[in-house]
């Protein structure tokens, strides 16, 4: 027995004989954890980010990139979903910003101008 143990003596009921000794361990106090640093999420190395956003293969031509940009912007433009509610408009606004950024990245990678 050590200082973290509790000794309980329990009688054996109506017969009046015998004693049961129980030794219970106190739970150890919780040890504080050191604060952890958030780990950055790795970007997949297999494809540039614009290919996922524009839904194109990495070897897409400039015409395919422009066509995908126009198609996605017409689908996710915030003014087109304005009547569906504020939340959808905010989501469409964020998605259209991602599409525009991916389009600029794809053009810069190809060395082309809009």
PEFEN-V185909 format. One record per residue. SS is DSSP state (hx for helix, st for strand, lp for the rest). PSI is psi in whole degrees, 0 to 359 (none if undefined). D_CENTER is the distance of its C-alpha to the mean C-alpha in Angstrom with 2 decimals. Layout:
ss=SS psi=PSI d_center=D_CENTER
ss=SS psi=PSI d_center=D_CENTER
This chain:
ss=lp psi=139 d_center=47.32
ss=lp psi=186 d_center=45.58
ss=lp psi=347 d_center=44.70
ss=lp psi=0 d_center=41.37
ss=st psi=153 d_center=43.21
ss=st psi=131 d_center=44.67
ss=st psi=124 d_center=47.95
ss=st psi=131 d_center=48.61
ss=st psi=122 d_center=52.06
ss=st psi=132 d_center=52.26
ss=st psi=163 d_center=55.56
ss=lp psi=35 d_center=56.20
ss=hx psi=206 d_center=57.16
ss=hx psi=340 d_center=60.54
ss=hx psi=335 d_center=62.56
ss=lp psi=12 d_center=62.43
ss=lp psi=155 d_center=62.24
ss=lp psi=146 d_center=59.61
ss=st psi=139 d_center=56.68
ss=st psi=128 d_center=53.16
ss=st psi=127 d_center=51.40
ss=st psi=133 d_center=47.61
ss=st psi=116 d_center=45.68
ss=st psi=137 d_center=42.17
ss=st psi=132 d_center=39.66
ss=lp psi=143 d_center=38.01
ss=lp psi=140 d_center=34.29
ss=lp psi=144 d_center=33.48
ss=lp psi=145 d_center=31.97
ss=lp psi=138 d_center=28.25
ss=lp psi=134 d_center=27.71
ss=lp psi=139 d_center=25.44
ss=lp psi=143 d_center=22.46
ss=lp psi=146 d_center=22.12
ss=lp psi=136 d_center=19.24
ss=lp psi=146 d_center=16.55
ss=lp psi=135 d_center=15.37
ss=lp psi=134 d_center=11.71
ss=lp psi=132 d_center=11.49
ss=lp psi=143 d_center=11.00
ss=lp psi=125 d_center=9.07
ss=lp psi=142 d_center=12.18
ss=lp psi=140 d_center=13.31
ss=lp psi=137 d_center=15.13
ss=lp psi=354 d_center=18.79
ss=lp psi=341 d_center=20.29
ss=lp psi=147 d_center=20.14
ss=lp psi=158 d_center=19.87
ss=hx psi=329 d_center=17.16
ss=hx psi=334 d_center=19.82
ss=hx psi=323 d_center=20.62
ss=hx psi=316 d_center=17.37
ss=hx psi=315 d_center=17.63
ss=hx psi=358 d_center=21.38
ss=lp psi=49 d_center=21.25
ss=lp psi=158 d_center=24.02
ss=lp psi=162 d_center=25.10
ss=lp psi=338 d_center=25.37
ss=lp psi=26 d_center=29.15
ss=lp psi=147 d_center=29.34
ss=lp psi=169 d_center=32.36
ss=hx psi=321 d_center=32.51
ss=hx psi=320 d_center=33.81
ss=hx psi=323 d_center=30.92
ss=hx psi=314 d_center=28.44
ss=hx psi=319 d_center=30.39
ss=hx psi=317 d_center=30.69
ss=hx psi=319 d_center=26.96
ss=hx psi=311 d_center=26.34
ss=hx psi=319 d_center=29.00
ss=hx psi=313 d_center=27.89
ss=hx psi=322 d_center=24.25
ss=hx psi=324 d_center=25.41
ss=hx psi=331 d_center=27.93
ss=hx psi=321 d_center=25.37
ss=hx psi=15 d_center=22.72
ss=lp psi=133 d_center=25.15
ss=lp psi=329 d_center=24.64
ss=lp psi=334 d_center=28.37
ss=lp psi=332 d_center=28.35
ss=lp psi=11 d_center=25.90
ss=hx psi=326 d_center=27.33
ss=hx psi=349 d_center=29.36
ss=hx psi=355 d_center=26.43
ss=lp psi=162 d_center=25.09
ss=hx psi=319 d_center=23.38
ss=hx psi=316 d_center=19.78
ss=hx psi=326 d_center=20.30
ss=hx psi=319 d_center=22.08
ss=hx psi=319 d_center=19.27
ss=hx psi=318 d_center=16.83
ss=hx psi=325 d_center=19.68
ss=hx psi=316 d_center=20.31
ss=hx psi=318 d_center=16.86
ss=hx psi=320 d_center=17.15
ss=hx psi=327 d_center=20.73
ss=hx psi=320 d_center=19.88
ss=hx psi=319 d_center=17.53
ss=hx psi=316 d_center=20.43
ss=hx psi=318 d_center=22.97
ss=hx psi=317 d_center=21.21
ss=hx psi=322 d_center=20.86
ss=hx psi=315 d_center=24.51
ss=hx psi=322 d_center=25.72
ss=hx psi=317 d_center=23.99
ss=hx psi=318 d_center=25.60
ss=hx psi=321 d_center=28.95
ss=hx psi=323 d_center=28.84
ss=hx psi=326 d_center=28.18
ss=hx psi=349 d_center=31.13
ss=lp psi=27 d_center=33.27
ss=lp psi=165 d_center=34.00
ss=lp psi=156 d_center=34.43
ss=lp psi=none d_center=33.46
